[in-house]
Amino acid sequence: MTYRFNIILMAVGAVIITFYTNGSKKGFRYSQTYIEDLFEEYEPLIKQYFEKLSS
């Protein structure tokens, strides 16, 4: 889970940086939702990536 989450954080780095700069609860909620949506969209690709790494 940690590895997958790190890849997603890299993918949405701009949003995360904006959240840290902003520091507001609204910014955090937006970032969290964005990450969750992105995770669902890219989960199959991320799984494939780690399957290839472990083989």
MMTF fields as JSON, N, C-alpha, C and O atoms, coordinates in Angstrom:
{
  "mmtfVersion": "1.0.0",
  "mmtfProducer": "UNKNOWN",
  "numBonds": 219,
  "numAtoms": 220,
  "numGroups": 55,
  "numChains": 1,
  "numModels": 1,
  "chainsPerModel": [1],
  "groupsPerChain": [55],
  "chainIdList": ["A"],
  "bondAtomList": [4, 2, 8, 6, 12, 10, 16, 14, 20, 18, 24, 22, 28, 26, 32, 30, 36, 34, 40, 38, 44, 42, 48, 46, 52, 50, 56, 54, 60, 58, 64, 62, 68, 66, 72, 70, 76, 74, 80, 78, 84, 82, 88, 86, 92, 90, 96, 94, 100, 98, 104, 102, 108, 106, 112, 110, 116, 114, 120, 118, 124, 122, 128, 126, 132, 130, 136, 134, 140, 138, 144, 142, 148, 146, 152, 150, 156, 154, 160, 158, 164, 162, 168, 166, 172, 170, 176, 174, 180, 178, 184, 182, 188, 186, 192, 190, 196, 194, 200, 198, 204, 202, 208, 206, 212, 210, 216, 214],
  "bondOrderList": [1, 1, 1, 1, 1, 1, 1, 1, 1, 1, 1, 1, 1, 1, 1, 1, 1, 1, 1, 1, 1, 1, 1, 1, 1, 1, 1, 1, 1, 1, 1, 1, 1, 1, 1, 1, 1, 1, 1, 1, 1, 1, 1, 1, 1, 1, 1, 1, 1, 1, 1, 1, 1, 1],
  "groupList": [{"groupName": "MET", "atomNameList": ["N", "CA", "C", "O"], "elementList": ["N", "C", "C", "O"], "formalChargeList": [0, 0, 0, 0], "bondAtomList": [1, 0, 2, 1, 3, 2], "bondOrderList": [1, 1, 2], "singleLetterCode": "M", "chemCompType": "L-PEPTIDE LINKING"}, {"groupName": "THR", "atomNameList": ["N", "CA", "C", "O"], "elementList": ["N", "C", "C", "O"], "formalChargeList": [0, 0, 0, 0], "bondAtomList": [1, 0, 2, 1, 3, 2], "bondOrderList": [1, 1, 2], "singleLetterCode": "T", "chemCompType": "L-PEPTIDE LINKING"}, {"groupName": "TYR", "atomNameList": ["N", "CA", "C", "O"], "elementList": ["N", "C", "C", "O"], "formalChargeList": [0, 0, 0, 0], "bondAtomList": [1, 0, 2, 1, 3, 2], "bondOrderList": [1, 1, 2], "singleLetterCode": "Y", "chemCompType": "L-PEPTIDE LINKING"}, {"groupName": "ARG", "atomNameList": ["N", "CA", "C", "O"], "elementList": ["N", "C", "C", "O"], "formalChargeList": [0, 0, 0, 0], "bondAtomList": [1, 0, 2, 1, 3, 2], "bondOrderList": [1, 1, 2], "singleLetterCode": "R", "chemCompType": "L-PEPTIDE LINKING"}, {"groupName": "PHE", "atomNameList": ["N", "CA", "C", "O"], "elementList": ["N", "C", "C", "O"], "formalChargeList": [0, 0, 0, 0], "bondAtomList": [1, 0, 2, 1, 3, 2], "bondOrderList": [1, 1, 2], "singleLetterCode": "F", "chemCompType": "L-PEPTIDE LINKING"}, {"groupName": "ASN", "atomNameList": ["N", "CA", "C", "O"], "elementList": ["N", "C", "C", "O"], "formalChargeList": [0, 0, 0, 0], "bondAtomList": [1, 0, 2, 1, 3, 2], "bondOrderList": [1, 1, 2], "singleLetterCode": "N", "chemCompType": "L-PEPTIDE LINKING"}, {"groupName": "ILE", "atomNameList": ["N", "CA", "C", "O"], "elementList": ["N", "C", "C", "O"], "formalChargeList": [0, 0, 0, 0], "bondAtomList": [1, 0, 2, 1, 3, 2], "bondOrderList": [1, 1, 2], "singleLetterCode": "I", "chemCompType": "L-PEPTIDE LINKING"}, {"groupName": "LEU", "atomNameList": ["N", "CA", "C", "O"], "elementList": ["N", "C", "C", "O"], "formalChargeList": [0, 0, 0, 0], "bondAtomList": [1, 0, 2, 1, 3, 2], "bondOrderList": [1, 1, 2], "singleLetterCode": "L", "chemCompType": "L-PEPTIDE LINKING"}, {"groupName": "ALA", "atomNameList": ["N", "CA", "C", "O"], "elementList": ["N", "C", "C", "O"], "formalChargeList": [0, 0, 0, 0], "bondAtomList": [1, 0, 2, 1, 3, 2], "bondOrderList": [1, 1, 2], "singleLetterCode": "A", "chemCompType": "L-PEPTIDE LINKING"}, {"groupName": "VAL", "atomNameList": ["N", "CA", "C", "O"], "elementList": ["N", "C", "C", "O"], "formalChargeList": [0, 0, 0, 0], "bondAtomList": [1, 0, 2, 1, 3, 2], "bondOrderList": [1, 1, 2], "singleLetterCode": "V", "chemCompType": "L-PEPTIDE LINKING"}, {"groupName": "GLY", "atomNameList": ["N", "CA", "C", "O"], "elementList": ["N", "C", "C", "O"], "formalChargeList": [0, 0, 0, 0], "bondAtomList": [1, 0, 2, 1, 3, 2], "bondOrderList": [1, 1, 2], "singleLetterCode": "G", "chemCompType": "PEPTIDE LINKING"}, {"groupName": "SER", "atomNameList": ["N", "CA", "C", "O"], "elementList": ["N", "C", "C", "O"], "formalChargeList": [0, 0, 0, 0], "bondAtomList": [1, 0, 2, 1, 3, 2], "bondOrderList": [1, 1, 2], "singleLetterCode": "S", "chemCompType": "L-PEPTIDE LINKING"}, {"groupName": "LYS", "atomNameList": ["N", "CA", "C", "O"], "elementList": ["N", "C", "C", "O"], "formalChargeList": [0, 0, 0, 0], "bondAtomList": [1, 0, 2, 1, 3, 2], "bondOrderList": [1, 1, 2], "singleLetterCode": "K", "chemCompType": "L-PEPTIDE LINKING"}, {"groupName": "GLN", "atomNameList": ["N", "CA", "C", "O"], "elementList": ["N", "C", "C", "O"], "formalChargeList": [0, 0, 0, 0], "bondAtomList": [1, 0, 2, 1, 3, 2], "bondOrderList": [1, 1, 2], "singleLetterCode": "Q", "chemCompType": "L-PEPTIDE LINKING"}, {"groupName": "GLU", "atomNameList": ["N", "CA", "C", "O"], "elementList": ["N", "C", "C", "O"], "formalChargeList": [0, 0, 0, 0], "bondAtomList": [1, 0, 2, 1, 3, 2], "bondOrderList": [1, 1, 2], "singleLetterCode": "E", "chemCompType": "L-PEPTIDE LINKING"}, {"groupName": "ASP", "atomNameList": ["N", "CA", "C", "O"], "elementList": ["N", "C", "C", "O"], "formalChargeList": [0, 0, 0, 0], "bondAtomList": [1, 0, 2, 1, 3, 2], "bondOrderList": [1, 1, 2], "singleLetterCode": "D", "chemCompType": "L-PEPTIDE LINKING"}, {"groupName": "PRO", "atomNameList": ["N", "CA", "C", "O"], "elementList": ["N", "C", "C", "O"], "formalChargeList": [0, 0, 0, 0], "bondAtomList": [1, 0, 2, 1, 3, 2], "bondOrderList": [1, 1, 2], "singleLetterCode": "P", "chemCompType": "L-PEPTIDE LINKING"}],
  "groupTypeList": [0, 1, 2, 3, 4, 5, 6, 6, 7, 0, 8, 9, 10, 8, 9, 6, 6, 1, 4, 2, 1, 5, 10, 11, 12, 12, 10, 4, 3, 2, 11, 13, 1, 2, 6, 14, 15, 7, 4, 14, 14, 2, 14, 16, 7, 6, 12, 13, 2, 4, 14, 12, 7, 11, 11],
  "groupIdList": [1, 2, 3, 4, 5, 6, 7, 8, 9, 10, 11, 12, 13, 14, 15, 16, 17, 18, 19, 20, 21, 22, 23, 24, 25, 26, 27, 28, 29, 30, 31, 32, 33, 34, 35, 36, 37, 38, 39, 40, 41, 42, 43, 44, 45, 46, 47, 48, 49, 50, 51, 52, 53, 54, 55],
  "secStructList": [7, 2, 2, 2, 2, 2, 2, 2, 2, 2, 2, 6, 2, 2, 2, 2, 2, 2, 2, 2, 2, 2, 7, 7, 2, 2, 2, 2, 2, 2, 2, 2, 2, 2, 2, 2, 2, 2, 2, 2, 2, 2, 2, 2, 2, 2, 2, 2, 2, 2, 2, 2, 2, 2, 7],
  "xCoordList": [0.831, 0.0, 0.87, 0.57, 1.934, 2.808, 3.398, 3.432, 3.865, 4.472, 3.455, 3.74, 2.285, 1.245, 0.894, 0.752, 0.759, 0.39, 1.478, 1.177, 2.741, 3.849, 3.823, 4.079, 3.515, 3.434, 2.317, 2.477, 1.204, 0.091, 0.462, 0.088, 1.185, 1.624, 2.524, 2.44, 3.376, 4.231, 3.386, 3.662, 2.354, 1.5, 0.731, 0.443, 0.403, -0.361, 0.472, -0.054, 1.753, 2.673, 2.264, 2.37, 1.802, 1.417, 0.269, 0.251, -0.683, -1.833, -1.379, -1.815, -0.505, -0.019, 0.781, 0.613, 1.639, 2.429, 1.497, 1.716, 0.472, -0.51, -1.171, -1.383, -1.495, -2.123, -1.199, -1.636, 0.065, 0.991, 1.209, 1.344, 1.24, 1.415, 0.169, 0.25, -0.98, -2.257, -2.508, -2.797, -2.394, -2.539, -3.967, -4.181, -4.934, -6.318, -6.987, -6.551, -8.04, -8.79, -9.438, -9.529, -9.883, -10.501, -9.484, -9.815, -8.26, -7.198, -6.922, -6.701, -6.932, -6.688, -7.797, -7.527, -9.043, -10.17, -10.082, -10.319, -9.742, -9.617, -8.513, -8.698, -7.37, -6.24, -6.596, -6.291, -7.24, -7.597, -8.556, -8.38, -9.557, -10.518, -9.817, -10.078, -8.94, -8.217, -7.371, -7.328, -6.7, -5.865, -6.729, -6.374, -7.861, -8.731, -9.251, -9.27, -9.675, -10.158, -9.049, -9.272, -7.872, -6.741, -6.356, -6.022, -6.41, -6.048, -6.954, -6.47, -8.257, -9.193, -8.89, -8.966, -8.548, -8.291, -6.998, -6.939, -5.973, -4.656, -4.309, -3.239, -5.185, -4.885, -4.45, -3.453, -5.154, -4.709, -3.293, -2.52, -2.949, -1.604, -0.555, 0.534, -0.892, 0.038, 0.27, 1.4, -0.803, -0.672, 0.224, 1.087, 0.02, 0.857, 2.315, 3.197, 2.569, 3.935, 4.614, 5.752, 3.928, 4.535, 4.628, 5.534, 3.705, 3.807, 5.056, 5.758, 5.332, 6.537, 7.794, 8.781, 7.764, 8.925, 9.225, 10.388, 8.192, 8.393, 8.668, 9.047, 8.482, 8.728, 10.164, 10.533],
  "yCoordList": [-1.203, 0.0, 1.259, 2.228, 1.236, 2.408, 2.741, 3.903, 1.71, 1.948, 2.547, 3.522, 1.961, 2.448, 3.9, 4.732, 4.182, 5.535, 6.53, 7.651, 6.127, 7.007, 7.345, 8.488, 6.364, 6.621, 7.618, 8.518, 7.459, 8.377, 9.776, 10.773, 9.847, 11.157, 11.822, 13.033, 11.051, 11.613, 12.102, 13.152, 11.333, 11.682, 12.975, 13.721, 13.234, 14.451, 15.413, 16.131, 15.416, 16.254, 17.709, 18.338, 18.248, 19.662, 19.938, 20.962, 19.023, 19.203, 19.123, 19.912, 18.168, 18.01, 19.239, 19.737, 19.72, 20.913, 22.105, 22.898, 22.217, 23.29, 23.168, 24.166, 21.934, 21.71, 22.168, 22.867, 21.783, 22.151, 23.664, 24.244, 24.287, 25.737, 26.434, 27.4, 25.91, 26.481, 26.219, 27.14, 24.965, 24.581, 24.602, 24.409, 24.83, 24.912, 23.544, 22.641, 23.398, 22.141, 21.898, 20.757, 22.954, 22.836, 22.276, 21.405, 22.772, 22.282, 20.813, 20.051, 20.41, 19.009, 18.122, 17.061, 18.548, 17.761, 17.588, 16.499, 18.658, 18.595, 17.621, 16.796, 17.714, 16.847, 15.389, 14.521, 15.127, 13.763, 13.166, 12.024, 13.927, 13.457, 13.2, 12.197, 14.093, 13.972, 12.707, 11.987, 12.439, 11.241, 9.987, 9.042, 9.974, 8.799, 8.532, 7.385, 9.582, 9.42, 8.905, 8.012, 9.46, 9.07, 7.621, 6.861, 7.251, 5.891, 4.882, 3.88, 5.129, 4.215, 4.106, 3.022, 5.227, 5.257, 4.523, 3.821, 4.688, 4.14, 2.85, 2.287, 2.375, 1.184, -0.002, -0.64, -0.335, -1.474, -1.296, -2.253, -0.09, 0.174, 0.042, -0.485, 0.523, 0.438, -1.019, -1.416, -1.818, -3.245, -3.936, -4.734, -3.629, -4.214, -3.857, -4.704, -2.608, -2.136, -2.95, -3.387, -3.158, -3.895, -5.388, -6.054, -5.92, -7.325, -7.537, -8.535, -6.594, -6.687, -6.552, -7.25, -5.666, -5.48, -6.732, -7.083, -7.395, -8.56, -9.847, -10.853, -9.831, -11.061, -11.149, -12.12],
  "zCoordList": [0.0, 0.0, 0.0, -0.697, 0.776, 0.855, -0.501, -0.904, -1.208, -2.518, -3.479, -4.175, -3.507, -4.417, -4.095, -4.992, -2.828, -2.418, -2.803, -3.213, -2.675, -3.049, -4.524, -4.903, -5.362, -6.802, -7.086, -7.91, -6.414, -6.623, -6.131, -6.75, -5.035, -4.564, -5.592, -5.8, -6.231, -7.277, -8.447, -9.027, -8.787, -9.928, -9.685, -10.621, -8.428, -8.124, -7.284, -6.433, -7.531, -6.762, -6.697, -5.645, -7.804, -7.84, -6.878, -6.195, -6.832, -5.938, -4.485, -3.647, -4.192, -2.819, -2.391, -1.278, -3.267, -2.949, -2.704, -1.788, -3.52, -3.335, -1.969, -1.28, -1.584, -0.273, 0.848, 1.763, 0.789, 1.859, 1.905, 2.982, 0.751, 0.693, 1.239, 1.996, 0.828, 1.224, 2.712, 3.475, 3.104, 4.5, 5.03, 6.227, 4.171, 4.642, 4.622, 3.908, 5.402, 5.416, 4.061, 3.608, 3.423, 2.104, 1.105, 0.301, 1.158, 0.282, 0.531, -0.411, 1.794, 2.128, 1.587, 1.024, 1.754, 1.263, -0.244, -0.767, -0.934, -2.392, -2.784, -3.678, -2.121, -2.441, -2.197, -3.014, -1.076, -0.709, -1.739, -2.165, -2.132, -3.131, -4.452, -5.116, -4.827, -6.094, -6.1, -7.097, -4.989, -4.887, -4.982, -5.686, -4.276, -4.297, -5.701, -6.147, -6.402, -7.776, -8.678, -9.496, -8.533, -9.364, -9.074, -9.983, -7.79, -7.409, -8.102, -8.629, -8.109, -8.768, -10.251, -10.83, -10.863, -12.298, -12.66, -13.67, -11.837, -12.173, -11.445, -11.673, -10.579, -9.783, -10.637, -10.299, -11.741, -12.553, -13.095, -13.127, -13.517, -14.035, -12.938, -13.165, -11.758, -10.636, -10.249, -9.966, -10.235, -9.925, -10.943, -10.576, -12.227, -13.281, -13.059, -13.202, -12.709, -12.491, -11.396, -11.566, -10.275, -9.177, -9.457, -8.957, -10.246, -10.641, -11.488, -11.328, -12.393, -13.228, -12.382, -12.616, -11.409, -10.536, -9.722, -9.518, -9.266, -8.398, -9.166, -8.566, -10.482, -11.252, -11.738, -12.398]
}
